[in-house]
Amino acid sequence: MALNSLDVQNKTFSTKLRGYNKGDVDDFLDLIVRDYDDFAAKLKEQDRELKSLRERVNYFEGMKDSLNKSIVVAQGAADNLKEQASNEANTITSEAGQKAQYILEAAKKEAGGILNSASDDARRLVKETDELKRKMRIYHQRMTLMVEAQLEGIKSHEWEDVLRPTATYIADGEDKLKEIIDEHDGNTVKINHFTTEVKSALDSEFEAAATPIQAEVSSLNEQSIAPEADTEK
C-alpha cells in the first residue's frame, strides 16, 4: 500500500527505554511530510506536463501523417500535371508539324501550278509570236512581189516610149503621144489601186494576228504584277 503525507504525519511509535527522542522524531516526520508533499506536487505537475507533451506529440504525429499524405497527393498531382503537360506539348508539336507540312505541300503545289501555267502561257506566247512572224514574212514577201511588179512595170517598154526624146514623138504625131500617155495613166491608176487594196488587206491580216498576242502580253503583265502586289501586302 502506497503511503501518503497523512500516513507519515499520523504515524505513532511506541517508546522504550533509551529510545529516540520523541520531539526529534516528530520534527523529522514533519520535515518528511513537507518534503513528501512538495515531491508529490512536483510529480503531479510533471504528470500533467508529460500528459500535455504526449498530447502535443500525438497532435504533431497526426499532422505528420496528414502532411505526408498531402505531400503524396501533391506529388501525384504534380506528376499527373507534368505528364498531361508533356502529352499536350507533344500533341501541339505534332499538330504544328503536320500543319506546317500541309502548308508547305500546298505552297509547293500552288507554286508548281503557277509555274506550269506561266510555262504554258510562255509557250503559247512564243507560238503566237512565231505565227505573227510567219504572217509578217508573208506580208513582206507580198510587199516585195508587189514592189517588184511595180518595178517591172516601170522597166516596161511603155516607159521607154514615154521617156524617148520629144523629137521622136513629133514624127508620130500628137495623137500617138496622147494615146501612150493615156494608157500609161490608166496603168498607173490600176497599179496604185491594186497596191492600196493589197496593203489594206495585209494590214488587216497583220492587225488581226497581232491583237490577240498584244492582249495576251497585257494579261501576262497584269498577272505578273498582281503576285508582286500581294507579296508587298
N, CA, C and O of each residue as an XYZ file, in Angstrom:
932
protein
N       0.858     -1.184      0.000
C       0.000      0.000      0.000
C       0.896      1.236      0.000
O       1.832      1.333      0.794
N       0.599      2.193     -0.907
C       1.418      3.388     -1.010
C       1.115      4.337      0.134
O      -0.043      4.518      0.512
N       2.156      4.940      0.682
C       1.994      5.900      1.754
C       1.720      7.272      1.187
O       2.109      7.598      0.066
N       1.031      8.080      2.001
C       0.852      9.477      1.651
C       1.313     10.327      2.827
O       1.777      9.788      3.832
N       1.195     11.615      2.718
C       1.695     12.508      3.765
C       0.922     12.350      5.070
O       1.484     12.521      6.151
N      -0.352     12.026      4.972
C      -1.141     11.843      6.196
C      -0.679     10.598      6.942
O      -0.611     10.587      8.171
N      -0.369      9.568      6.199
C       0.112      8.346      6.851
C       1.400      8.623      7.618
O       1.586      8.149      8.739
N       2.278      9.391      7.001
C       3.540      9.704      7.672
C       3.291     10.602      8.886
O       3.897     10.429      9.944
N       2.364     11.586      8.700
C       2.104     12.543      9.774
C       1.419     11.871     10.965
O       1.697     12.234     12.108
N       0.561     10.934     10.737
C      -0.215     10.283     11.801
C       0.489      9.043     12.369
O      -0.015      8.372     13.269
N       1.633      8.776     11.826
C       2.333      7.588     12.310
C       2.798      7.824     13.768
O       3.343      8.877     14.099
N       2.567      6.822     14.614
C       2.996      6.886     16.022
C       3.972      5.748     16.286
O       3.912      4.689     15.662
N       4.841      5.991     17.199
C       5.837      4.979     17.563
C       5.737      4.728     19.082
O       5.479      5.636     19.872
N       5.940      3.524     19.428
C       5.953      3.175     20.871
C       7.317      3.563     21.465
O       8.332      3.596     20.770
N       7.302      3.845     22.730
C       8.526      4.292     23.383
C       9.134      3.156     24.192
O       8.424      2.329     24.763
N      10.414      3.133     24.227
C      11.144      2.163     25.023
C      12.251      2.898     25.787
O      12.579      4.055     25.524
N      12.753      2.220     26.658
C      13.824      2.804     27.439
C      15.009      3.046     26.506
O      15.386      2.221     25.673
N      15.548      4.199     26.704
C      16.685      4.611     25.893
C      16.308      4.652     24.414
O      17.157      4.404     23.558
N      15.039      4.964     24.098
C      14.597      5.091     22.687
C      14.942      6.476     22.141
O      15.628      7.276     22.778
N      14.407      6.735     20.864
C      14.659      8.015     20.200
C      13.923      9.130     20.923
O      12.932      8.895     21.613
N      14.419     10.334     20.756
C      13.761     11.498     21.324
C      12.496     11.753     20.530
O      12.545     11.923     19.312
N      11.390     11.778     21.201
C      10.090     11.914     20.543
C       9.999     13.232     19.811
O       9.449     13.276     18.710
N      10.512     14.298     20.370
C      10.463     15.597     19.693
C      11.265     15.594     18.406
O      10.836     16.120     17.379
N      12.437     14.989     18.487
C      13.261     14.928     17.263
C      12.588     14.108     16.182
O      12.627     14.449     15.000
N      11.970     13.021     16.609
C      11.279     12.157     15.627
C      10.125     12.918     15.012
O       9.924     12.853     13.799
N       9.358     13.641     15.820
C       8.212     14.376     15.274
C       8.682     15.467     14.301
O       8.091     15.674     13.242
N       9.755     16.152     14.690
C      10.275     17.192     13.780
C      10.720     16.587     12.445
O      10.468     17.126     11.368
N      11.392     15.446     12.573
C      11.851     14.799     11.339
C      10.681     14.338     10.493
O      10.707     14.446      9.267
N       9.641     13.818     11.160
C       8.447     13.373     10.421
C       7.772     14.568      9.737
O       7.306     14.471      8.602
N       7.730     15.708     10.462
C       7.141     16.908      9.840
C       7.937     17.311      8.595
O       7.369     17.700      7.574
N       9.259     17.207      8.704
C      10.102     17.542      7.547
C       9.844     16.584      6.393
O       9.767     16.974      5.228
N       9.713     15.301      6.770
C       9.444     14.302      5.720
C       8.099     14.576      5.062
O       7.971     14.492      3.841
N       7.080     14.910      5.886
C       5.747     15.193      5.337
C       5.814     16.381      4.375
O       5.252     16.363      3.280
N       6.525     17.409      4.834
C       6.625     18.606      3.979
C       7.317     18.285      2.649
O       6.833     18.637      1.573
N       8.467     17.605      2.759
C       9.187     17.257      1.521
C       8.383     16.293      0.655
O       8.401     16.365     -0.574
N       7.681     15.395      1.329
C       6.868     14.430      0.572
C       5.766     15.157     -0.195
O       5.499     14.847     -1.356
N       5.124     16.133      0.468
C       4.067     16.894     -0.214
C       4.642     17.671     -1.405
O       4.054     17.725     -2.485
N       5.827     18.277     -1.160
C       6.446     19.012     -2.284
C       6.782     18.072     -3.444
O       6.562     18.376     -4.616
N       7.330     16.910     -3.054
C       7.705     15.949     -4.098
C       6.474     15.420     -4.841
O       6.491     15.239     -6.059
N       5.405     15.179     -4.069
C       4.155     14.693     -4.692
C       3.566     15.750     -5.618
O       3.060     15.437     -6.696
N       3.641     17.027     -5.175
C       3.116     18.107     -6.029
C       3.925     18.218     -7.321
O       3.382     18.427     -8.405
N       5.254     18.070     -7.166
C       6.098     18.137     -8.362
C       5.802     16.975     -9.305
O       5.732     17.143    -10.523
N       5.630     15.794     -8.715
C       5.304     14.635     -9.554
C       3.977     14.839    -10.284
O       3.836     14.512    -11.462
N       3.006     15.391     -9.546
C       1.701     15.637    -10.164
C       1.819     16.647    -11.303
O       1.218     16.489    -12.366
N       2.618     17.698    -11.047
C       2.825     18.710    -12.095
C       3.553     18.107    -13.291
O       3.226     18.398    -14.441
N       4.539     17.267    -13.010
C       5.266     16.614    -14.098
C       4.360     15.666    -14.885
O       4.465     15.537    -16.105
N       3.455     15.000    -14.130
C       2.497     14.129    -14.837
C       1.623     14.935    -15.787
O       1.353     14.517    -16.912
N       1.175     16.125    -15.302
C       0.360     16.979    -16.171
C       1.167     17.434    -17.401
O       0.677     17.411    -18.530
N       2.412     17.844    -17.146
C       3.247     18.280    -18.268
C       3.512     17.132    -19.241
O       3.492     17.305    -20.460
N       3.764     15.938    -18.656
C       4.011     14.779    -19.513
C       2.777     14.448    -20.354
O       2.882     14.116    -21.535
N       1.617     14.545    -19.723
C       0.385     14.289    -20.465
C       0.200     15.307    -21.580
O      -0.183     14.959    -22.696
N       0.482     16.594    -21.259
C       0.359     17.640    -22.275
C       1.341     17.409    -23.420
O       1.015     17.573    -24.596
N       2.573     17.014    -23.023
C       3.579     16.759    -24.063
C       3.172     15.578    -24.936
O       3.348     15.601    -26.155
N       2.628     14.551    -24.300
C       2.181     13.398    -25.086
C       1.049     13.784    -26.041
O       0.989     13.346    -27.190
N       0.145     14.634    -25.504
C      -0.939     15.090    -26.383
C      -0.383     15.882    -27.571
O      -0.839     15.718    -28.703
N       0.596     16.733    -27.306
C       1.203     17.512    -28.388
C       1.939     16.607    -29.368
O       1.895     16.802    -30.582
N       2.625     15.601    -28.798
C       3.316     14.650    -29.676
C       2.317     13.934    -30.569
O       2.532     13.784    -31.772
N       1.219     13.494    -29.962
C       0.184     12.827    -30.763
C      -0.384     13.764    -31.830
O      -0.652     13.359    -32.961
N      -0.564     15.047    -31.430
C      -1.073     16.032    -32.398
C      -0.114     16.196    -33.583
O      -0.508     16.191    -34.749
N       1.175     16.342    -33.219
C       2.159     16.508    -34.299
C       2.337     15.238    -35.116
O       2.607     15.293    -36.316
N       2.183     14.085    -34.452
C       2.235     12.835    -35.209
C       1.087     12.778    -36.213
O       1.254     12.347    -37.354
N      -0.094     13.228    -35.750
C      -1.233     13.280    -36.678
C      -0.981     14.257    -37.821
O      -1.283     13.975    -38.981
N      -0.414     15.424    -37.463
C      -0.082     16.393    -38.507
C       0.951     15.828    -39.474
O       0.894     16.059    -40.682
N       1.902     15.077    -38.908
C       2.927     14.479    -39.754
C       2.301     13.524    -40.763
O       2.626     13.556    -41.950
N       1.397     12.669    -40.273
C       0.728     11.741    -41.192
C      -0.080     12.495    -42.239
O      -0.073     12.157    -43.423
N      -0.795     13.555    -41.755
C      -1.593     14.342    -42.695
C      -0.708     15.026    -43.730
O      -1.025     15.052    -44.919
N       0.427     15.588    -43.250
C       1.348     16.244    -44.176
C       1.947     15.246    -45.160
O       2.101     15.540    -46.345
N       2.280     14.066    -44.652
C       2.825     13.043    -45.548
C       1.810     12.674    -46.628
O       2.151     12.532    -47.802
N       0.548     12.520    -46.198
C      -0.496     12.214    -47.175
C      -0.657     13.361    -48.170
O      -0.808     13.139    -49.371
N      -0.623     14.615    -47.642
C      -0.755     15.775    -48.531
C       0.408     15.835    -49.518
O       0.230     16.149    -50.695
N       1.609     15.525    -49.010
C       2.781     15.530    -49.892
C       2.648     14.476    -50.976
O       2.970     14.714    -52.140
N       2.164     13.295    -50.572
C       1.977     12.224    -51.556
C       0.947     12.630    -52.599
O       1.141     12.423    -53.797
N      -0.177     13.223    -52.113
C      -1.219     13.663    -53.046
C      -0.690     14.757    -53.968
O      -0.920     14.729    -55.177
N       0.034     15.739    -53.374
C       0.580     16.835    -54.183
C       1.590     16.313    -55.200
O       1.619     16.767    -56.344
N       2.420     15.355    -54.777
C       3.395     14.781    -55.702
C       2.707     14.044    -56.842
O       3.113     14.128    -58.001
N       1.634     13.306    -56.472
C       0.870     12.621    -57.520
C       0.219     13.600    -58.476
O       0.231     13.397    -59.690
N      -0.364     14.691    -57.911
C      -0.987     15.702    -58.770
C       0.055     16.372    -59.656
O      -0.193     16.633    -60.833
N       1.237     16.650    -59.073
C       2.299     17.274    -59.869
C       2.761     16.348    -60.986
O       2.997     16.790    -62.111
N       2.890     15.054    -60.671
C       3.294     14.092    -61.705
C       2.245     14.003    -62.806
O       2.571     13.961    -63.992
N       0.963     13.975    -62.385
C      -0.110     13.920    -63.387
C      -0.125     15.172    -64.252
O      -0.286     15.103    -65.471
N       0.047     16.337    -63.589
C       0.056     17.593    -64.337
C       1.246     17.648    -65.292
O       1.128     18.111    -66.426
N       2.392     17.168    -64.814
C       3.580     17.149    -65.666
C       3.375     16.234    -66.869
O       3.719     16.586    -67.997
N       2.809     15.058    -66.614
C       2.555     14.119    -67.716
C       1.538     14.686    -68.694
O       1.697     14.570    -69.909
N       0.470     15.312    -68.140
C      -0.548     15.913    -69.002
C       0.045     17.040    -69.848
O      -0.228     17.136    -71.044
N       0.868     17.899    -69.212
C       1.501     18.995    -69.955
C       2.431     18.454    -71.034
O       2.493     18.990    -72.140
N       3.162     17.374    -70.696
C       4.056     16.775    -71.693
C       3.267     16.210    -72.865
O       3.654     16.374    -74.022
N       2.144     15.536    -72.554
C       1.310     14.985    -73.632
C       0.722     16.092    -74.497
O       0.705     15.989    -75.723
N       0.237     17.162    -73.843
C      -0.318     18.278    -74.607
C       0.761     18.939    -75.466
O       0.506     19.306    -76.613
N       1.971     19.091    -74.907
C       3.064     19.690    -75.683
C       3.415     18.820    -76.885
O       3.651     19.327    -77.982
N       3.448     17.503    -76.669
C       3.734     16.598    -77.791
C       2.641     16.672    -78.847
O       2.916     16.660    -80.046
N       1.377     16.750    -78.376
C       0.263     16.843    -79.324
C       0.335     18.133    -80.124
O       0.166     18.132    -81.344
N       0.592     19.256    -79.411
C       0.684     20.551    -80.099
C       1.842     20.545    -81.092
O       1.714     21.036    -82.213
N       2.977     19.980    -80.666
C       4.136     19.921    -81.569
C       3.834     19.084    -82.801
O       4.187     19.451    -83.922
N       3.166     17.942    -82.572
C       2.830     17.070    -83.705
C       1.852     17.750    -84.650
O       2.030     17.713    -85.868
N       0.803     18.381    -84.080
C      -0.176     19.069    -84.922
C       0.474     20.227    -85.674
O       0.188     20.448    -86.851
N       1.358     20.974    -84.985
C       2.037     22.089    -85.656
C       2.911     21.581    -86.797
O       2.967     22.190    -87.865
N       3.595     20.456    -86.562
C       4.419     19.890    -87.623
C       3.590     19.443    -88.814
O       3.958     19.681    -89.964
N       2.450     18.785    -88.526
C       1.574     18.344    -89.612
C       1.005     19.530    -90.372
O       0.932     19.517    -91.601
N       0.596     20.569    -89.620
C       0.038     21.752    -90.283
C       1.099     22.446    -91.131
O       0.819     22.883    -92.247
N       2.318     22.546    -90.599
C       3.398     23.171    -91.369
C       3.700     22.363    -92.629
O       3.941     22.931    -93.694
N       3.687     21.025    -92.501
C       3.936     20.182    -93.671
C       2.835     20.345    -94.702
O       3.096     20.377    -95.904
N       1.575     20.449    -94.214
C       0.448     20.630    -95.131
C       0.556     21.964    -95.863
O       0.342     22.044    -97.072
N       0.899     23.024    -95.096
C       1.041     24.348    -95.716
C       2.174     24.332    -96.731
O       2.058     24.914    -97.810
N       3.283     23.658    -96.380
C       4.425     23.590    -97.293
C       4.059     22.846    -98.571
O       4.404     23.282    -99.670
N       3.357     21.717    -98.424
C       2.959     20.948    -99.606
C       1.993     21.755   -100.468
O       2.093     21.757   -101.695
N       1.036     22.456    -99.797
C       0.084     23.274   -100.554
C       0.800     24.398   -101.291
O       0.484     24.699   -102.442
N       1.779     25.022   -100.609
C       2.532     26.105   -101.253
C       3.331     25.575   -102.443
O       3.389     26.215   -103.493
N       3.951     24.390   -102.273
C       4.694     23.798   -103.385
C       3.765     23.482   -104.553
O       4.094     23.725   -105.714
N       2.586     22.931   -104.216
C       1.631     22.580   -105.262
C       1.155     23.826   -106.000
O       1.071     23.850   -107.228
N       0.841     24.879   -105.207
C       0.378     26.122   -105.830
C       1.484     26.750   -106.677
O       1.236     27.235   -107.781
N       2.715     26.733   -106.141
C       3.835     27.288   -106.904
C       4.066     26.495   -108.185
O       4.363     27.064   -109.235
N       3.925     25.156   -108.084
C       4.073     24.338   -109.283
C       3.005     24.640   -110.309
O       3.276     24.703   -111.508
N       1.747     24.832   -109.812
C       0.673     25.183   -110.740
C       0.916     26.517   -111.421
O       0.706     26.662   -112.625
N       1.366     27.502   -110.626
C       1.650     28.822   -111.208
C       2.781     28.723   -112.228
O       2.725     29.328   -113.299
N       3.819     27.942   -111.874
C       4.953     27.789   -112.788
C       4.533     27.090   -114.077
O       4.935     27.484   -115.171
N       3.712     26.038   -113.927
C       3.243     25.333   -115.127
C       2.376     26.238   -115.993
O       2.489     26.249   -117.219
N       1.491     27.012   -115.314
C       0.637     27.930   -116.067
C       1.472     28.981   -116.789
O       1.218     29.309   -117.948
N       2.491     29.512   -116.068
C       3.359     30.511   -116.698
C       4.132     29.904   -117.870
O       4.328     30.552   -118.898
N       4.568     28.649   -117.702
C       5.289     27.986   -118.795
C       4.381     27.776   -119.996
O       4.780     27.975   -121.144
N       3.125     27.361   -119.698
C       2.169     27.181   -120.799
C       1.900     28.505   -121.507
O       1.856     28.573   -122.735
N       1.720     29.562   -120.702
C       1.478     30.878   -121.308
C       2.684     31.324   -122.130
O       2.534     31.892   -123.212
N       3.886     31.060   -121.604
C       5.089     31.458   -122.339
C       5.203     30.688   -123.656
O       5.533     31.258   -124.696
N       4.923     29.373   -123.590
C       4.979     28.581   -124.829
C       3.928     29.053   -125.831
O       4.183     29.137   -127.033
N       2.724     29.363   -125.300
C       1.673     29.841   -126.199
C       2.055     31.185   -126.810
O       1.809     31.441   -127.988
N       2.661     32.039   -125.982
C       3.082     33.343   -126.486
C       4.169     33.183   -127.552
O       4.156     33.876   -128.570
N       5.110     32.265   -127.312
C       6.157     32.020   -128.314
C       5.546     31.504   -129.608
O       5.933     31.904   -130.706
N       4.572     30.596   -129.448
C       3.922     30.039   -130.636
C       3.180     31.122   -131.411
O       3.272     31.198   -132.636
N       2.437     31.965   -130.674
C       1.695     33.029   -131.346
C       2.650     34.062   -131.952
O       2.383     34.628   -133.012
N       3.782     34.298   -131.247
C       4.778     35.224   -131.803
C       5.368     34.672   -133.098
O       5.560     35.398   -134.073
N       5.649     33.372   -133.083
C       6.158     32.747   -134.312
C       5.132     32.831   -135.438
O       5.472     33.049   -136.601
N       3.850     32.651   -135.056
C       2.797     32.753   -136.071
C       2.729     34.169   -136.623
O       2.557     34.370   -137.825
N       2.868     35.157   -135.730
C       2.860     36.546   -136.177
C       4.052     36.820   -137.098
O       3.921     37.496   -138.118
N       5.217     36.285   -136.720
C       6.389     36.473   -137.578
C       6.185     35.816   -138.944
O       6.604     36.348   -139.972
N       5.527     34.639   -138.934
C       5.258     33.967   -140.212
C       4.368     34.830   -141.097
O       4.610     34.975   -142.295
N       3.314     35.412   -140.470
C       2.431     36.275   -141.251
C       3.161     37.536   -141.709
O       2.910     38.053   -142.798
N       4.073     38.024   -140.859
C       4.850     39.198   -141.267
C       5.769     38.854   -142.444
O       5.976     39.666   -143.345
N       6.320     37.620   -142.416
C       7.150     37.205   -143.555
C       6.316     37.134   -144.835
O       6.751     37.547   -145.910
N       5.079     36.585   -144.679
C       4.190     36.529   -145.847
C       3.883     37.939   -146.345
O       3.898     38.216   -147.544
N       3.602     38.828   -145.374
C       3.325     40.224   -145.723
C       4.527     40.832   -146.441
O       4.382     41.527   -147.447
N       5.721     40.557   -145.903
C       6.938     41.089   -146.522
C       7.134     40.526   -147.929
O       7.517     41.241   -148.855
N       6.862     39.229   -148.064
C       7.011     38.615   -149.386
C       6.032     39.231   -150.381
O       6.382     39.514   -151.527
N       4.783     39.435   -149.913
C       3.777     40.015   -150.812
C       4.156     41.442   -151.188
O       4.042     41.842   -152.346
N       4.611     42.205   -150.191
C       5.023     43.567   -150.485
C       6.206     43.572   -151.457
O       6.293     44.409   -152.356
N       7.122     42.601   -151.246
C       8.274     42.509   -152.159
C       7.822     42.203   -153.579
O       8.290     42.802   -154.548
N       6.881     41.234   -153.674
C       6.360     40.887   -155.002
C       5.661     42.078   -155.637
O       5.791     42.326   -156.836
N       4.910     42.818   -154.806
C       4.183     43.961   -155.327
C       5.164     45.034   -155.821
O       4.992     45.610   -156.895
N       6.196     45.283   -155.006
C       7.191     46.285   -155.411
C       7.934     45.824   -156.660
O       8.202     46.608   -157.569
N       8.262     44.526   -156.682
C       8.942     44.009   -157.866
C       8.062     44.134   -159.103
O       8.536     44.430   -160.200
N       6.739     43.895   -158.891
C       5.816     44.039   -160.021
C       5.788     45.486   -160.505
O       5.776     45.754   -161.706
N       5.777     46.420   -159.538
C       5.798     47.827   -159.933
C       7.099     48.174   -160.658
O       7.103     48.922   -161.635
N       8.212     47.607   -160.152
C       9.486     47.853   -160.826
C       9.489     47.284   -162.245
O      10.017     47.888   -163.179
N       8.881     46.100   -162.374
C       8.783     45.518   -163.716
C       7.954     46.414   -164.625
O       8.249     46.592   -165.807
N       6.876     46.986   -164.007
C       6.045     47.889   -164.807
C       6.808     49.134   -165.212
O       6.667     49.639   -166.326
N       7.634     49.625   -164.267
C       8.422     50.816   -164.582
C       9.461     50.518   -165.664
O       9.780     51.380   -166.483
N       9.984     49.295   -165.659
C      11.007     48.914   -166.644
C      10.420     48.480   -167.995
O      11.169     48.101   -168.896
N       9.107     48.531   -168.142
C       8.472     48.057   -169.386
C       8.831     48.984   -170.567
O       9.326     50.097   -170.394
N       8.559     48.471   -171.750
C       8.843     49.234   -172.974
C       7.966     50.471   -173.080
O       8.312     51.431   -173.768
N       6.824     50.441   -172.392
C       5.947     51.615   -172.457
C       6.648     52.834   -171.868
O       6.533     53.942   -172.392
N       7.373     52.619   -170.777
C       8.120     53.731   -170.191
C       9.245     54.191   -171.128
O       9.584     55.373   -171.189
N       9.809     53.224   -171.852
C      10.838     53.611   -172.819
C      10.258     54.528   -173.890
O      10.883     55.486   -174.344
N       9.027     54.183   -174.268
C       8.375     55.046   -175.260
C       8.097     56.420   -174.677
O       8.253     57.442   -175.346
N       7.671     56.425   -173.389
C       7.352     57.714   -172.769
C       8.604     58.558   -172.599
O       8.573     59.778   -172.759
N       9.692     57.904   -172.276
C      10.929     58.632   -171.990
C      11.769     58.918   -173.227
O      12.840     59.515   -173.119
N      11.308     58.508   -174.382
C      12.058     58.839   -175.609
C      12.107     60.346   -175.823
O      11.215     61.057   -175.359
N      13.095     60.834   -176.492
C      13.175     62.285   -176.770
C      11.911     62.794   -177.435
O      11.237     62.067   -178.164
N      11.607     64.026   -177.179
C      10.377     64.622   -177.701
C      10.361     64.634   -179.222
O       9.292     64.585   -179.830
N      11.493     64.697   -179.822
C      11.542     64.778   -181.294
C      10.953     63.543   -181.940
O      10.363     63.625   -183.017
N      11.109     62.385   -181.283
C      10.577     61.155   -181.869
C       9.073     61.152   -181.850
O       8.436     60.542   -182.709
N       8.486     61.843   -180.856
C       7.023     61.879   -180.781
C       6.435     62.811   -181.829
O       5.307     62.628   -182.286
N       7.216     63.803   -182.196
C       6.691     64.735   -183.211
C       6.465     64.010   -184.520
O       5.514     64.288   -185.252
N       7.382     63.049   -184.808
C       7.229     62.313   -186.064
C       5.982     61.456   -186.060
O       5.330     61.301   -187.092
N       5.647     60.905   -184.922
C       4.465     60.032   -184.849
C       3.182     60.817   -184.728
O       2.096     60.284   -184.955
N       3.303     62.080   -184.372
C       2.101     62.895   -184.276
C       1.610     63.021   -182.853
O       1.937     62.218   -181.978
N       0.855     64.003   -182.661
C       0.323     64.294   -181.322
C      -0.648     63.223   -180.854
O      -0.723     62.964   -179.653
N      -1.374     62.608   -181.726
C      -2.352     61.579   -181.331
C      -1.666     60.363   -180.710
O      -2.128     59.804   -179.714
N      -0.547     59.969   -181.330
C       0.171     58.813   -180.791
C       0.674     59.110   -179.384
O       0.603     58.256   -178.500
N       1.182     60.319   -179.178
C       1.678     60.713   -177.859
C       0.564     60.699   -176.823
O       0.753     60.222   -175.704
N      -0.574     61.213   -177.190
C      -1.706     61.249   -176.265
C      -2.157     59.849   -175.919
O      -2.521     59.579   -174.774
N      -2.139     58.957   -176.887
C      -2.571     57.569   -176.647
C      -1.654     56.887   -175.636
O      -2.102     56.187   -174.727
N      -0.341     57.118   -175.827
C       0.621     56.488   -174.909
C       0.462     57.030   -173.493
O       0.490     56.282   -172.515
N       0.294     58.353   -173.407
C       0.151     58.962   -172.074
C      -1.106     58.470   -171.378
O      -1.073     58.161   -170.187
N      -2.212     58.394   -172.105
C      -3.465     57.922   -171.507
C      -3.339     56.476   -171.035
O      -3.814     56.110   -169.960
N      -2.686     55.665   -171.867
C      -2.523     54.255   -171.483
C      -1.648     54.130   -170.231
O      -1.915     53.328   -169.337
N      -0.592     54.954   -170.203
C       0.288     54.916   -169.024
C      -0.439     55.365   -167.763
O      -0.287     54.770   -166.697
N      -1.239     56.437   -167.905
C      -2.001     56.922   -166.744
C      -2.976     55.867   -166.262
O      -3.154     55.693   -165.056
N      -3.612     55.156   -167.190
C      -4.561     54.105   -166.794
C      -3.865     52.977   -166.057
O      -4.364     52.467   -165.055
N      -2.690     52.592   -166.576
C      -1.936     51.529   -165.892
C      -1.488     51.973   -164.495
O      -1.516     51.197   -163.540
N      -1.079     53.226   -164.404
C      -0.642     53.745   -163.092
C      -1.781     53.728   -162.082
O      -1.590     53.356   -160.924
N      -2.983     54.140   -162.535
C      -4.151     54.134   -161.642
C      -4.463     52.721   -161.193
O      -4.752     52.486   -160.020
N      -4.405     51.768   -162.135
C      -4.691     50.372   -161.777
C      -3.668     49.837   -160.767
O      -4.020     49.164   -159.798
N      -2.391     50.155   -161.022
C      -1.345     49.677   -160.107
C      -1.515     50.285   -158.719
O      -1.401     49.595   -157.706
N      -1.790     51.585   -158.690
C      -1.983     52.238   -157.385
C      -3.182     51.661   -156.648
O      -3.135     51.446   -155.437
N      -4.265     51.410   -157.395
C      -5.462     50.836   -156.775
C      -5.174     49.438   -156.236
O      -5.584     49.088   -155.129
N      -4.457     48.642   -157.040
C      -4.112     47.291   -156.611
C      -3.198     47.330   -155.379
O      -3.360     46.557   -154.435
N      -2.235     48.257   -155.423
C      -1.313     48.387   -154.282
C      -2.057     48.765   -153.006
O      -1.767     48.238   -151.932
N      -3.014     49.677   -153.125
C      -3.800     50.105   -151.956
C      -4.607     48.947   -151.389
O      -4.661     48.754   -150.175
N      -5.241     48.171   -152.283
C      -6.049     47.036   -151.830
C      -5.180     45.980   -151.143
O      -5.544     45.458   -150.090
N      -4.032     45.670   -151.744
C      -3.150     44.664   -151.149
C      -2.642     45.132   -149.787
O      -2.638     44.371   -148.820
N      -2.216     46.391   -149.723
C      -1.704     46.920   -148.449
C      -2.790     46.915   -147.380
O      -2.520     46.567   -146.230
N      -4.026     47.299   -147.745
C      -5.126     47.310   -146.778
C      -5.421     45.906   -146.272
O      -5.636     45.694   -145.079
N      -5.429     44.937   -147.208
C      -5.703     43.553   -146.812
C      -4.603     43.021   -145.896
O      -4.887     42.374   -144.888
N      -3.350     43.295   -146.250
C      -2.240     42.819   -145.414
C      -2.229     43.494   -144.047
O      -1.932     42.855   -143.038
N      -2.556     44.796   -144.013
C      -2.638     45.493   -142.723
C      -3.717     44.885   -141.848
O      -3.532     44.729   -140.641
N      -4.855     44.539   -142.463
C      -5.950     43.924   -141.692
C      -5.517     42.579   -141.133
O      -5.770     42.267   -139.969
N      -4.848     41.771   -141.988
C      -4.376     40.476   -141.518
C      -3.348     40.639   -140.402
O      -3.382     39.910   -139.411
N      -2.434     41.595   -140.562
C      -1.411     41.823   -139.541
C      -2.032     42.274   -138.213
O      -1.637     41.806   -137.146
N      -3.006     43.187   -138.291
C      -3.664     43.680   -137.073
C      -4.458     42.571   -136.399
O      -4.454     42.462   -135.173
N      -5.154     41.732   -137.208
C      -5.931     40.623   -136.645
C      -5.023     39.610   -135.958
O      -5.399     39.028   -134.941
N      -3.836     39.399   -136.507
C      -2.903     38.447   -135.895
C      -2.226     39.038   -134.668
O      -1.937     38.314   -133.715
N      -1.972     40.335   -134.675
C      -1.237     40.959   -133.567
C      -2.126     41.245   -132.368
O      -1.637     41.243   -131.238
N      -3.422     41.492   -132.577
C      -4.310     41.876   -131.467
C      -4.375     40.811   -130.374
O      -4.203     41.165   -129.208
N      -4.617     39.507   -130.677
C      -4.642     38.506   -129.600
C      -3.331     38.409   -128.841
O      -3.316     38.219   -127.625
N      -2.223     38.542   -129.573
C      -0.925     38.433   -128.895
C      -0.708     39.626   -127.966
O      -0.202     39.468   -126.855
N      -1.093     40.821   -128.423
C      -0.956     42.002   -127.561
C      -1.829     41.862   -126.315
O      -1.417     42.227   -125.214
N      -3.041     41.329   -126.501
C      -3.927     41.125   -125.353
C      -3.335     40.100   -124.397
O      -3.409     40.264   -123.179
N      -2.742     39.035   -124.953
C      -2.124     38.011   -124.109
C      -0.941     38.577   -123.338
O      -0.765     38.275   -122.157
N      -0.123     39.403   -124.004
C       1.025     40.028   -123.338
C       0.558     40.933   -122.207
O       1.141     40.926   -121.123
N      -0.498     41.718   -122.455
C      -1.029     42.600   -121.398
C      -1.536     41.778   -120.225
O      -1.315     42.129   -119.066
N      -2.237     40.648   -120.545
C      -2.749     39.794   -119.471
C      -1.625     39.201   -118.648
O      -1.715     39.152   -117.421
N      -0.554     38.743   -119.310
C       0.590     38.184   -118.584
C       1.264     39.234   -117.723
O       1.699     38.947   -116.608
N       1.351     40.464   -118.246
C       1.948     41.544   -117.448
C       1.128     41.814   -116.201
O       1.680     42.000   -115.117
N      -0.213     41.835   -116.355
C      -1.075     42.071   -115.194
C      -0.947     40.941   -114.185
O      -0.931     41.185   -112.978
N      -0.853     39.678   -114.680
C      -0.706     38.550   -113.771
C       0.614     38.589   -113.030
O       0.673     38.223   -111.856
N       1.686     39.032   -113.701
C       2.995     39.114   -113.036
C       3.030     40.236   -112.022
O       3.743     40.143   -111.023
N       2.264     41.308   -112.263
C       2.235     42.438   -111.322
C       1.399     42.100   -110.102
O       1.732     42.512   -108.991
N       0.295     41.342   -110.296
C      -0.612     41.036   -109.194
C       0.062     40.268   -108.074
O      -0.108     40.666   -106.922
N       0.837     39.169   -108.318
C       1.514     38.494   -107.199
C       2.476     39.379   -106.460
O       2.616     39.275   -105.241
N       3.170     40.288   -107.216
C       4.102     41.193   -106.528
C       3.363     42.111   -105.578
O       3.835     42.383   -104.475
N       2.187     42.595   -106.010
C       1.393     43.464   -105.126
C       0.918     42.695   -103.910
O       0.937     43.228   -102.801
N       0.477     41.409   -104.098
C       0.049     40.601   -102.964
C       1.195     40.335   -102.009
O       1.008     40.311   -100.792
N       2.409     40.132   -102.575
C       3.577     39.883   -101.713
C       3.904     41.099   -100.872
O       4.232     40.971    -99.692
N       3.815     42.295   -101.477
C       4.094     43.524   -100.720
C       3.091     43.722    -99.615
O       3.441     44.235    -98.553
N       1.819     43.319    -99.839
C       0.827     43.437    -98.769
C       1.169     42.523    -97.622
O       0.445     42.485    -96.626
